[in-house]
Amino acid sequence: MLQKLRKGDKIIIGLVLVLGVIALAAVKIGFNRPYQGKYVVITNLADGSVRKLPLEAEAQSVEVKGVLGHSKVEVEDGMARIARSPCPDQICVHVFGWISRDGEISVCLPNGVMLQIEDPADD
């Protein structure tokens, strides 16, 4: 047997609907680009050179010359990764994968290449 909705039930359903609409609006308006302003810092550990690429830019890839040869770094959709490297075990390619959150790192120690996500807003 179905029971009628009481006043308290209607209030709870209304609150849930309103909160859902607010959350959807927040996602559409302000939170759809969580990587805005962030960048990936590419460090060549062998010579100490540093390069910064914004995560919000168009998809791109760069070659970084390391100790063993060239590593390919890809930046796409607010994420970065070491896509290819001449190292023997490929841990940097297969284990670290894509990084996107502030402070995350990906390192190819044999080739001496390191990626780190930084957010200047956190400074």
N, CA, C and O of each residue as an XYZ file, in Angstrom:
492
protein
N       0.831     -1.160      0.000
C       0.000      0.000      0.000
C       0.894      1.249      0.000
O       1.843      1.332      0.780
N       0.599      2.194     -0.853
C       1.378      3.424     -0.946
C       0.891      4.423      0.089
O      -0.306      4.588      0.325
N       1.880      5.089      0.704
C       1.541      6.115      1.673
C       1.700      7.487      1.037
O       2.490      7.666      0.110
N       0.955      8.436      1.534
C       1.067      9.802      1.048
C       2.370     10.416      1.552
O       2.882     10.058      2.613
N       2.883     11.342      0.767
C       4.072     12.073      1.205
C       3.675     13.094      2.261
O       2.711     13.844      2.109
N       4.449     13.092      3.329
C       4.190     14.065      4.385
C       4.926     15.359      4.082
O       5.751     15.427      3.172
N       4.613     16.376      4.857
C       5.216     17.688      4.646
C       6.745     17.617      4.742
O       7.431     18.217      3.915
N       7.281     16.920      5.704
C       8.737     16.779      5.879
C       9.386     16.081      4.690
O      10.488     16.451      4.284
N       8.715     15.074      4.124
C       9.227     14.370      2.943
C       9.330     15.319      1.754
O      10.315     15.309      1.016
N       8.299     16.135      1.584
C       8.297     17.088      0.469
C       9.412     18.116      0.620
O      10.034     18.503     -0.370
N       9.671     18.560      1.843
C      10.748     19.530      2.096
C      12.107     18.913      1.758
O      12.940     19.558      1.121
N      12.329     17.686      2.175
C      13.605     17.001      1.890
C      13.787     16.809      0.391
O      14.876     17.053     -0.129
N      12.766     16.385     -0.300
C      12.854     16.201     -1.760
C      13.145     17.543     -2.432
O      13.968     17.610     -3.346
N      12.486     18.600     -1.992
C      12.726     19.937     -2.546
C      14.159     20.396     -2.316
O      14.790     20.937     -3.224
N      14.681     20.183     -1.100
C      16.063     20.568     -0.797
C      17.059     19.802     -1.660
O      18.026     20.383     -2.154
N      16.833     18.520     -1.843
C      17.723     17.708     -2.677
C      17.709     18.217     -4.116
O      18.760     18.313     -4.751
N      16.540     18.538     -4.625
C      16.441     19.066     -5.988
C      17.158     20.407     -6.123
O      17.878     20.628     -7.096
N      16.966     21.297     -5.160
C      17.614     22.610     -5.208
C      19.129     22.456     -5.134
O      19.849     23.102     -5.895
N      19.627     21.612     -4.229
C      21.066     21.382     -4.123
C      21.625     20.769     -5.407
O      22.741     21.093     -5.813
N      20.868     19.898     -6.036
C      21.306     19.307     -7.299
C      21.442     20.344     -8.398
O      22.401     20.320     -9.170
N      20.471     21.263     -8.470
C      20.523     22.332     -9.472
C      21.711     23.255     -9.190
O      22.402     23.664    -10.123
N      21.958     23.585     -7.932
C      23.097     24.442     -7.576
C      24.412     23.761     -7.931
O      25.312     24.402     -8.475
N      24.534     22.472     -7.631
C      25.755     21.740     -7.957
C      25.978     21.686     -9.466
O      27.103     21.859     -9.935
N      24.928     21.451    -10.211
C      25.045     21.414    -11.673
C      25.465     22.776    -12.219
O      26.310     22.853    -13.111
N      24.888     23.835    -11.696
C      25.257     25.184    -12.141
C      26.714     25.487    -11.797
O      27.421     26.098    -12.599
N      27.172     25.069    -10.619
C      28.566     25.308    -10.231
C      29.524     24.588    -11.164
O      30.570     25.131    -11.521
N      29.179     23.383    -11.556
C      30.025     22.633    -12.484
C      30.052     23.312    -13.843
O      31.118     23.449    -14.443
N      28.917     23.731    -14.329
C      28.835     24.360    -15.647
C      29.507     25.732    -15.669
O      30.138     26.094    -16.663
N      29.380     26.488    -14.598
C      29.880     27.859    -14.595
C      31.345     27.938    -14.172
O      32.164     28.526    -14.879
N      31.676     27.356    -13.034
C      32.986     27.639    -12.476
C      33.969     26.503    -12.380
O      35.171     26.746    -12.279
N      33.511     25.289    -12.407
C      34.426     24.194    -12.143
C      34.696     23.327    -13.355
O      35.212     22.220    -13.205
N      34.369     23.786    -14.537
C      34.557     22.957    -15.724
C      35.989     22.965    -16.223
O      36.317     22.176    -17.109
N      36.874     23.836    -15.688
C      38.280     23.866    -16.082
C      39.143     23.850    -14.825
O      39.761     24.860    -14.486
N      39.192     22.719    -14.134
C      39.913     22.672    -12.866
C      41.410     22.864    -13.015
O      42.092     23.144    -12.029
N      41.938     22.721    -14.218
C      43.372     22.855    -14.425
C      43.766     24.245    -14.875
O      44.933     24.489    -15.182
N      42.809     25.164    -14.920
C      43.091     26.511    -15.389
C      44.158     27.158    -14.505
O      44.019     27.203    -13.282
N      45.223     27.659    -15.136
C      46.320     28.302    -14.412
C      47.440     27.361    -14.027
O      48.541     27.814    -13.716
N      47.188     26.057    -14.039
C      48.225     25.094    -13.678
C      49.162     24.873    -14.849
O      48.808     25.126    -16.001
N      50.350     24.404    -14.547
C      51.306     24.089    -15.587
C      52.149     22.889    -15.170
O      52.201     22.531    -13.993
N      52.802     22.279    -16.141
C      53.712     21.178    -15.869
C      55.129     21.724    -16.003
O      55.461     22.405    -16.973
N      55.951     21.413    -15.017
C      57.355     21.803    -15.031
C      58.148     20.581    -15.488
O      58.120     19.532    -14.844
N      58.853     20.730    -16.602
C      59.666     19.647    -17.146
C      61.120     19.965    -16.807
O      61.669     20.964    -17.270
N      61.733     19.114    -16.001
C      63.111     19.338    -15.562
C      64.015     18.270    -16.140
O      63.742     17.075    -16.022
N      65.094     18.711    -16.765
C      66.136     17.800    -17.232
C      67.129     17.689    -16.080
O      67.883     18.626    -15.817
N      67.132     16.553    -15.397
C      67.968     16.384    -14.213
C      69.453     16.349    -14.554
O      70.288     16.608    -13.687
N      69.792     16.036    -15.790
C      71.204     15.962    -16.186
C      71.836     17.345    -16.266
O      72.942     17.545    -15.763
N      71.153     18.304    -16.890
C      71.753     19.631    -17.047
C      71.028     20.720    -16.255
O      71.458     21.874    -16.260
N      69.938     20.369    -15.579
C      69.218     21.323    -14.735
C      68.292     22.270    -15.479
O      67.720     23.176    -14.873
N      68.135     22.075    -16.785
C      67.244     22.969    -17.535
C      65.792     22.696    -17.164
O      65.410     21.567    -16.856
N      64.991     23.762    -17.202
C      63.586     23.681    -16.808
C      62.725     24.310    -17.907
O      63.083     25.333    -18.491
N      61.596     23.678    -18.168
C      60.640     24.193    -19.151
C      59.246     24.073    -18.540
O      58.936     23.068    -17.901
N      58.407     25.086    -18.731
C      57.044     25.068    -18.189
C      56.053     25.121    -19.337
O      56.202     25.912    -20.269
N      55.036     24.264    -19.258
C      53.971     24.249    -20.251
C      52.629     24.363    -19.535
O      52.390     23.643    -18.566
N      51.748     25.254    -19.995
C      50.430     25.372    -19.360
C      49.561     24.151    -19.668
O      49.569     23.641    -20.788
N      48.823     23.694    -18.674
C      47.942     22.537    -18.861
C      46.688     22.895    -19.634
O      46.032     22.014    -20.191
N      46.343     24.176    -19.677
C      45.114     24.582    -20.360
C      45.329     24.833    -21.847
O      44.373     25.146    -22.556
N      46.546     24.706    -22.333
C      46.829     24.942    -23.751
C      46.309     23.785    -24.602
O      45.862     22.761    -24.085
N      46.380     23.972    -25.897
C      46.017     22.905    -26.839
C      46.908     21.688    -26.592
O      47.997     21.812    -26.032
N      46.447     20.536    -27.004
C      47.247     19.317    -26.860
C      48.573     19.510    -27.584
O      48.615     20.005    -28.710
N      49.643     19.116    -26.925
C      50.962     19.263    -27.520
C      51.910     18.209    -26.980
O      51.655     17.593    -25.945
N      53.000     18.011    -27.691
C      54.043     17.116    -27.218
C      55.388     17.768    -27.477
O      55.571     18.484    -28.461
N      56.324     17.508    -26.579
C      57.665     18.050    -26.705
C      58.674     16.933    -26.492
O      58.405     15.960    -25.787
N      59.818     17.085    -27.101
C      60.916     16.144    -26.923
C      61.898     16.753    -25.922
O      62.269     17.921    -26.037
N      62.311     15.956    -24.944
C      63.269     16.400    -23.938
C      64.487     15.496    -24.032
O      64.379     14.279    -23.885
N      65.664     16.106    -24.282
C      66.891     15.318    -24.401
C      67.412     15.001    -23.017
O      67.732     15.897    -22.235
N      67.492     13.727    -22.728
C      67.996     13.272    -21.444
C      69.341     12.578    -21.600
O      69.996     12.713    -22.633
N      69.748     11.851    -20.597
C      71.034     11.158    -20.575
C      71.083     10.049    -21.629
O      72.099      9.883    -22.305
N      70.004      9.297    -21.770
C      69.976      8.158    -22.697
C      69.473      8.509    -24.091
O      69.685      7.752    -25.038
N      68.815      9.644    -24.220
C      68.218     10.019    -25.501
C      67.028     10.925    -25.269
O      66.963     11.623    -24.257
N      66.089     10.920    -26.196
C      64.933     11.812    -26.127
C      63.713     11.135    -25.490
O      63.347     10.014    -25.845
N      63.100     11.841    -24.549
C      61.824     11.426    -23.969
C      60.745     12.308    -24.567
O      60.954     13.504    -24.768
N      59.589     11.720    -24.854
C      58.463     12.474    -25.390
C      57.491     12.770    -24.251
O      57.008     11.859    -23.578
N      57.212     14.063    -24.046
C      56.271     14.498    -23.015
C      55.024     15.009    -23.721
O      55.114     15.820    -24.642
N      53.850     14.528    -23.284
C      52.577     14.962    -23.865
C      51.779     15.736    -22.827
O      51.757     15.381    -21.648
N      51.118     16.808    -23.286
C      50.219     17.609    -22.454
C      48.886     17.661    -23.185
O      48.816     18.055    -24.349
N      47.817     17.254    -22.477
C      46.508     17.165    -23.123
C      45.400     17.168    -22.079
O      45.505     16.471    -21.070
N      44.352     17.931    -22.300
C      43.160     17.959    -21.434
C      43.491     18.161    -19.961
O      42.885     17.527    -19.097
N      44.447     19.036    -19.668
C      44.786     19.333    -18.283
C      45.654     18.296    -17.616
O      45.767     18.284    -16.390
N      46.276     17.416    -18.399
C      47.125     16.361    -17.857
C      48.446     16.329    -18.623
O      48.550     16.847    -19.735
N      49.449     15.711    -18.006
C      50.748     15.555    -18.662
C      51.278     14.161    -18.371
O      50.924     13.545    -17.367
N      52.144     13.667    -19.277
C      52.748     12.352    -19.061
C      54.025     12.226    -19.880
O      54.253     12.966    -20.837
N      54.842     11.276    -19.481
C      55.973     10.867    -20.305
C      55.432      9.752    -21.184
O      55.129      8.663    -20.696
N      55.312     10.019    -22.475
C      54.676      9.079    -23.398
C      55.659      8.067    -23.966
O      55.285      6.940    -24.291
N      56.931      8.479    -24.086
C      57.947      7.590    -24.658
C      59.286      7.975    -24.060
O      59.562      9.155    -23.843
N      60.116      6.977    -23.794
C      61.436      7.240    -23.252
C      62.379      6.100    -23.638
O      61.939      4.964    -23.817
N      63.665      6.396    -23.767
C      64.611      5.354    -24.155
C      65.064      4.464    -22.997
O      65.931      3.610    -23.188
N      64.511      4.640    -21.832
C      64.924      3.840    -20.674
C      64.501      2.377    -20.857
O      63.534      2.099    -21.567
N      65.220      1.439    -20.219
C      64.942      0.019    -20.455
C      63.632     -0.499    -19.857
O      62.975     -1.334    -20.479
N      63.235     -0.035    -18.682
C      62.077     -0.625    -17.998
C      60.749      0.059    -18.309
O      59.697     -0.544    -18.099
N      60.762      1.295    -18.799
C      59.558      2.042    -19.162
C      58.599      2.264    -17.986
O      57.389      2.375    -18.181
N      59.143      2.327    -16.771
C      58.305      2.577    -15.591
C      57.640      3.943    -15.699
O      56.474      4.110    -15.340
N      58.392      4.910    -16.196
C      57.846      6.270    -16.328
C      56.651      6.311    -17.279
O      55.749      7.130    -17.106
N      56.644      5.454    -18.257
C      55.567      5.431    -19.254
C      54.371      4.629    -18.744
O      53.230      5.080    -18.844
N      54.631      3.447    -18.200
C      53.547      2.519    -17.871
C      53.038      2.616    -16.438
O      51.887      2.264    -16.181
N      53.850      3.079    -15.504
C      53.419      3.120    -14.108
C      52.905      4.506    -13.719
O      51.819      4.627    -13.153
N      53.672      5.539    -14.016
C      53.267      6.890    -13.622
C      52.057      7.365    -14.416
O      51.110      7.898    -13.837
N      52.074      7.182    -15.708
C      50.941      7.579    -16.546
C      50.676      9.067    -16.495
O      51.595      9.867    -16.317
N      49.397      9.440    -16.655
C      48.988     10.848    -16.680
C      48.994     11.423    -15.277
O      48.567     10.768    -14.327
N      49.482     12.655    -15.151
C      49.424     13.372    -13.880
C      48.673     14.674    -14.114
O      48.745     15.249    -15.200
N      47.946     15.144    -13.091
C      47.143     16.356    -13.283
C      46.953     17.183    -12.015
O      46.585     18.354    -12.103
N      47.190     16.615    -10.857
C      46.944     17.342     -9.610
C      48.205     18.041     -9.132
O      49.320     17.574     -9.364
N      48.013     19.153     -8.469
C      49.113     19.955     -7.953
C      50.049     19.092     -7.100
O      49.604     18.410     -6.177
N      51.332     19.128     -7.411
C      52.328     18.382     -6.651
C      52.635     17.000     -7.187
O      53.632     16.404     -6.782
N      51.821     16.467     -8.080
C      52.089     15.145     -8.643
C      53.347     15.190     -9.503
O      53.638     16.195    -10.152
N      54.092     14.074     -9.497
C      55.301     14.000    -10.310
C      55.330     12.714    -11.121
O      54.672     11.728    -10.791
N      56.103     12.757    -12.175
C      56.411     11.591    -12.986
C      57.892     11.714    -13.321
O      58.346     12.765    -13.775
N      58.643     10.643    -13.097
C      60.094     10.714    -13.260
C      60.605      9.544    -14.083
O      60.182      8.403    -13.900
N      61.520      9.846    -14.992
C      62.287      8.820    -15.675
C      63.719      8.974    -15.172
O      64.490      9.761    -15.719
N      64.070      8.231    -14.142
C      65.396      8.366    -13.545
C      66.526      7.964    -14.491
O      67.533      8.669    -14.548
N      66.403      6.852    -15.241
C      67.512      6.497    -16.124
C      67.832      7.588    -17.156
O      68.996      7.803    -17.491
N      66.803      8.268    -17.653
C      67.016      9.314    -18.651
C      67.137     10.697    -18.026
O      67.510     11.647    -18.714
N      66.833     10.830    -16.750
C      66.977     12.105    -16.059
C      65.943     13.144    -16.434
O      66.277     14.320    -16.580
N      64.688     12.736    -16.595
C      63.604     13.661    -16.944
C      62.528     13.586    -15.858
O      62.112     12.498    -15.458
N      62.081     14.761    -15.385
C      61.059     14.792    -14.340
C      59.961     15.779    -14.728
O      60.239     16.870    -15.225
N      58.710     15.380    -14.492
C      57.547     16.251    -14.673
C      56.943     16.503    -13.302
O      56.899     15.608    -12.458
N      56.471     17.747    -13.081
C      55.766     18.051    -11.853
C      54.685     19.066    -12.150
O      54.919     20.054    -12.845
N      53.487     18.815    -11.614
C      52.365     19.743    -11.777
C      52.462     20.811    -10.698
O      52.653     20.507     -9.520
N      52.326     22.073    -11.118
C      52.347     23.179    -10.163
C      51.177     24.109    -10.447
O      50.765     24.294    -11.592
N      50.658     24.684     -9.379
C      49.565     25.641     -9.461
C      50.039     26.940     -8.824
O      50.221     26.991     -7.608
N      50.243     27.989     -9.612
C      50.731     29.245     -9.027
C      49.778     29.833     -8.001
O      50.202     30.652     -7.185
N      48.524     29.453     -8.009
C      47.556     29.956     -7.028
C      47.860     29.418     -5.634
O      47.439     30.010     -4.640
N      48.586     28.305     -5.548
C      48.920     27.720     -4.252
C      50.151     28.345     -3.617
O      50.467     28.049     -2.464
N      50.851     29.203     -4.346
C      52.078     29.822     -3.817
C      51.762     30.877     -2.798
O      52.673     31.499     -2.251
